[in-house]
Amino acid sequence: MTPIGLAILIFAIMLALMAIRVPIAITMFVAGAVGYVMQAGWLPLANFLNGQAFSRFASYDLSVIPLFILMGHFATQGGISKALFEFAAAVMGRLRGGLAMGAVLASAGFGAICGSSVATAATITHVAYDEMRRHGYSGRLATGTLAAGGTLGILIPPSVPLVIYAILTEQNIAKLFAAAMVPGIIAMLGYIVAIGLYVRFVPGHAPANDQVASTNPLGAAKGIGPIALIFLIVFGGIYGGIFTPTEGAAVGAFATFLAAVARGEMTLRHFAECFYQTAESAAMIFLIFLGADLMNSALALTQVPAQLAQLVGGWGLPPVAVVAAILLFYVVLGAVMDELSMILLTIPIFFPLVTSLDFGLSREYTAIWFGIMVLMTVGFGLLAPPVGLNVYVVNGIVKGRGASVPIGESYRGVIPFLASDVIRTLLLLFFPGLSLWLVKFVG
């Protein structure tokens, strides 16, 4: 079998297993194992697994992932999300569509101490959906807003997908976090603007006045004091050179735990649940790591990724056009695959290609900029049909609370936010400085 034919077979096996709902880690592992055996044999595969599993999971850098996940669970169980939403609603409530804007603002705040899109969407949905419906928001706008707001969980640092990208490409995590700050804020503001335009030009989906202006923003701000302090401690410590991102994640997790205890929300059962959920999430991510490593190694043996890079380089296309084509591929891939699997599977293929192109940037800045572009596109895939993981999560939570919003209505609700995503992605694509100007201040 030719190398190209073998590479196609590996992807075909993966897609076939995904079609019958086999977990993504297993699909990549099985597809990679078949491809590896067909090229090298059983004994080389056994030797590879014997060494690769240890070398991958013994990495100190990987410990930052469960620590940030634990930090997010402490915030969830500690009732911090409710305080965030109350403050955001008090600030934005005077505007038409203000409660929806407040949900976006709360999602951004929660994302700053969480790092997970699905966790942010689920948590803010629990505290905001009933309030939005009580004030007269349609199911379409409420679910669409909460699903879109959830993506801010990975767009605003800390971001688990961005940590994984940093590990795969051997980039500085602190610099990637700095690069994501401005795009994340642009994403939040873009969603707020999208809500403002939507409620004005598409009537009937939001009340003329949310009537929450009586809440004192200064009084509500007291509830988010611990959150702001945690953010300052973690990122101030990282960028101040006091500790590394991994140490910052540990400090942040402990500080979030203390904040939850101070609020009186952290029971022994909640404490244990945080660790159980962190273990489940981390185990899933690490298994995807192992499956992706095996599949990427099998593809590397075919030499197809290297040949693809040479082929694209020989076309003479503008570098920006190549990146735009890769981002479009991510949008399509997002219809069948979650964000972590996409990054783990494709970055070893696309990263060498992108960093070999001339964007007028240093190799490090090109790597950082491309990571932000991938992150933005991954967020798009979390909303776009036919999968849109965040849409399914929010819609499922709403149904579990006794409400009924057709999934089609939820997808219509995310359309304004997808339009905002497209505009933001184009801005970052043609103006890399938007995501790079903070990086120069990081030592």
N, C-alpha and C positions, 0 to 999 in steps of 0.2 A: 504494500500500500504506500502511495506517495505521502510525503510529509503533510501536504495540504489536505489530502483525503483523511489522514489520521487525525489532524486537528479538527476537521469537520465532524468526524466520528465522536471525538471526545465531547464536543459541544452538543451533539445530537443525543448522546447518552444522558448528559446533564439535563437537557430540556425535557427529555422523555420522562425521567424520574420526577422532575418538578411537576410535570403535567398530572402525575398520579399522586401528588401531594406528599412526596417523600421530603423530609426536612432538608433544607438547602445544604447544610454541612455534609450530610450523607451523600447527596447527589454529586457534589464536587469531589468528595473522597472517592466514591465508586468510579466516576468518570476518569479521574486522574489515575486511579489504580489500574484500570483497564488500559489506558494509554501508556502508562509506564511499563507495565508487563509486556505489552506488545512490542515495545522498543528495546527494553533492557532485560526483562525476565523477572522471575519471582525473587531470587536471592538479592539482586540489587534493590528491588522494592523493599524487601525486609530490612536491608541495611540502611536504606534511606529513612524509613519510618523509625528505626531504632535510634538514629542520631538526630533526626529533624525534630521529633516531638520534644526531646529534652532541650535542644538548643533554642527552640521557639519559646517554650513555656518557662525556661529558666531565665529569660530576659528580665532584668530589673525594670526596664521601661514599661513593660506590660502591667506592672502593679498599679500604674496610674488609672487604668480603666476601671477595675472594681472599686477603687477609692472614690472616684468621681460618681460612679453609680450609687455607692453607699451614701454619699453626700446628698444625692437627689432623693433617695428613699427616706433619709432622716428628715429632709425638708417636707416631703409628702406626708409622712406619718405625724409630723410635729405641728400640723395645722398652719404652716407658714403660707401656703397657697391662699388660704382664706383671707389672711391679713393683706396679702398682695392685691387680691381682687377688690377688697373693700377700699383700699387706698386709690387704686387705679380708677374705680368707678366714681369715687368722690372727686377726683381730679378732672375726669373727662365727662362726667354726667351732665354738665351744663350744655353740651353740644348735642346736636341731633345725631343719633347713632352713637352717643357717648358711651353707653354701656358695652356695646360691641367693641368700641375703641379701647375701653378699659380692660376688656378681656384680652385684647392684643397686648396692651401694656403689661398686664399681669403675666402673660405668657413669656414676654421678654424678660421680666424680672425673675420669674421662676427658672427660665432657661439659663440665667446667669449663675445659678447654683445647682443645676441639674445635669445638663449635657446630653439629654435624651429627648428626641422628638416625641416619641409615643408616650413617654411618661409625662411630658409637659402637657400634651393634648388631653390625656386621660385625667390628669389632676385638675387642670383648670376647668374641664368640662364638669366635673363633679361639683365644683363650687359656683360656677357661673351659669350653667345652662338653665336651671330652674328660675334663677333671678331674671335672666333675659326673657324667658317666655312669660313670666309674670308681668313684665313691663310691656308686653305686646310685640316682641320680636317674632318674626316668622321662623318656623323650623328650618327653612332654607338658609336664612342669614345666620341664625344662631349656630347651626352645625358647621356651616362653611367657615365662619369666623373662628370657631374653636379648633377646627382641623388645621386651618392656615396658621393660626397663632402657635400651634404645637410645633411647627417647623422651626420657630425661633429657638426651640430648645437645643438645636444643633447649629444654628447659624450664629448665635451669640455665645462666646466662650464661657465656660469650658464646653468642648464638643467632643464626644466620644469618637465620631467618625474622623474628626480632624486629628485626634491623637493617633488613631490607627494609620492615617495617611502619613503622619510624621514618622511613625515607627517603620513603615514600609519603605519610605523614601530617605530615611536617615536625615530628616530635617529637624531643626530646633523647634520644639513644641511651643516655647514662649513666643517666638517670632511668628509662628502660625496663628497663635491666639491673638497677637497684636494685629496681624493682618485681617483677621475676621471681625474686629471690633466695628470699624466703619461700615463694611457691608452689612453687618448684622443690624446696626442702627438704621441704615438705609432701608433694609427690609421691613423693620418695624414701622417706620414712618410711611413707607409705601403702602403697607396694609391699612394704616389709619386713614390715609388719603383715599384709598380704594373704598373703604366703608363710607366716608363722607360723600363721595361721588355717587355711590350706589343708592344710599338712602334718599338722595335728592332726585335722581333721575329714574329710579325704579320705585315708585310709591307703594305703600302697603306692606312693607317688610320691617318697618321700624316705627316706633311712636314719634310723634312730633316733639315730645318732651319726655325724657326718661324719668323726670321727677325724683332724682336722687341728689339734687343740688343742696338739699338741706344738710347732708353729711359734711362735716367740717374736714377739709383735706388735711389741715394741720393736726387735728386729733387722730385721723386715720394714719397719718405718717408715723405716729409713735409705734404702730404695729410692725412697720417694716424697718425700724431702726436696726434690729439684729441682722436682717438680711443685708442691708447696706454695709454694716460692719464686717460681716463675713466676706463679702465681695472685696472690700478694701484690704482685709487681712490677706486673703488668698492671692489676689493679683498684685497688691502692693508689695507683698513679700516676694513674689516671683520676679517682678520687674525691678524691685529694689535690690535683688541679689541676695536676699536673706536666706531663701531656700529654693530648691529646684521645683519644677512642676509636680514631680511625684510627691515630694515633701509638702508642697502646697496643697495637693489633693488630700493628704492625710490630715493636715492642719484644718482644712476646710470641712472635712467630714466630722472631725471632733468638735469644731466650733458650731456646726449645724446641729449636732447632737445636743450640745449644751443649750442652744437656743430653743430646741424642742422641749427639753426638760424644763427650762425656765417658763415656757408657756403652759406647762402642766399637761401637755398632750402626749408625752412619751411614756406609755405604760410598758410593763415588762413584755406583754404580748406584742406590742408594736415594735419594741426593740428587737425581739427575735425575728419578727416578720421582715424587718429591714435586712437582716443578714441572710435570711432564706431567699428573699427576692434578689438580693445582690449576687448570691451564689448561683442562682438559676441564670441570671442575665450574663454573668461573667463566663459561666460554663458554656453557654450557647455561643458567645463571641469567640472563645478560645477554640471550640470545636470547628467553627467556621474558618478560623485561622488555619487549623491543621488541614482541613479539606481544601482550602484555597492554595496552601503551600504545595500540596501534592499535585493538584491540577495544574498549577503554574509550572511546576517542575516537568510534568509530562509534556506540556506545550513547549517548554524551553528545549526539550530534547528533539522536538520536531524542527526546530530552527525557524518556525513560521513567524514568531514575533519579530525576530531580527530581520527576516526577509521582508516583512510588512513595513518595518521602519525604513529599510533601504528603498523599497518600492515607492512609498509616499514621499520620501526625500527626493527621489528622482523625478517626480511629477512637476516640481517647480512651483507648487502652489504657495500663495502667501501664507506665512505662519499662522496668522489669525484665522484664515479659512480652515486650516487643518484643525485648530482647536475648536472652532465652531462645529465642524463635522463630528468631532469626538463628543462634544456636548450634546448634539442631536442624538448620537448613538446612546448616550446615557439616558436621555428622555425616553427612548424606545425601550431600553433595557429595564428602566424603572417600572414598566408595565408588568414585568414578570418576576422581579427580584427585589429584595430589600436592600437598603442603602449600604449596610456593612458588607454584604456579599458582593455587591457591585464594586466597591472600592478594593476589596481584597483580591478579586478576580482580575480586574482590568488594569489597576495601577501598574503592576509589574510589566504589562504589555505597553501601555500608553506613555508611562513616565519617561523611559529612555528616548522615545520618539519626540516628545514635546521638548525635553531639555536639549535635544540636538539641534533644534531650530533657533533661528536668530530673531529675537524679539527686541533687540536693543537693550536687553537687561542682562545682568550677571546670571550665571547658572543658578545660584541660590535664590535670587529674586524670581527667576522664571519658575522654579520649583514651588515657591511659596504662592505666587500668583495662580499657578495652575491648580494648586490644592484648594484655593478659595473658589475658583471657578467650578471645580468638581463638587464642592460642598453646596454651592448655590443650586447646581443642577440636580443634585440628589434631593434637595428640599422640594424642588419642582415635582420629582417623581413620587414624593409622599402624598401629593394632592391629586395628580392627574389620573383619570380613568385609564384602563378598566380596574386597576388595583387600588392605587391611592391609599396606602396603609393607614394614614391618619384619618381619612374619611371613614373607613371601615371601623376604626377604633371608636371614634366619636359617635358614629351612628349606632354601634353596638351598645355603648354605655347609655345612650338616650333610650334605646328600646328596653334596656334593663331597668330603667327608672319608670317604666310604665307609659312612656310617650311613644308616639309613632311618627317617624319622619322617613318617608321613602328614600332609599339610597340615591335615587335619581335626583331628588330635591337637594340632597347634600352635595352632590356633584355640581348642580347648578349654582349652589351657594359658593363654591370655591372658584368659579370662573373669574370674578373680579380680582381675586388674589393671584391667580395664575397670570392674568394680564400684567399685574404689578411685578411678578417674578420675571416675566419676559423682558420688561423694560429695565429692571435692575441688572439682569444678566448681560444685556447688551451694553449697558453703561460700564460694567466691570470688564467686559471683554475688550472694549475699545479704549478704555481709560484705566490701565492697570494701576496707575498712581493712587486711585481711590482706596485700594487695598494694601498698598505698599508704603504709604507715607509714614505710618506709625512704626513700621519695622525698623527704620533707621535709628529710632531712639532706643532700641533694645540692644544691649551689649552682647 
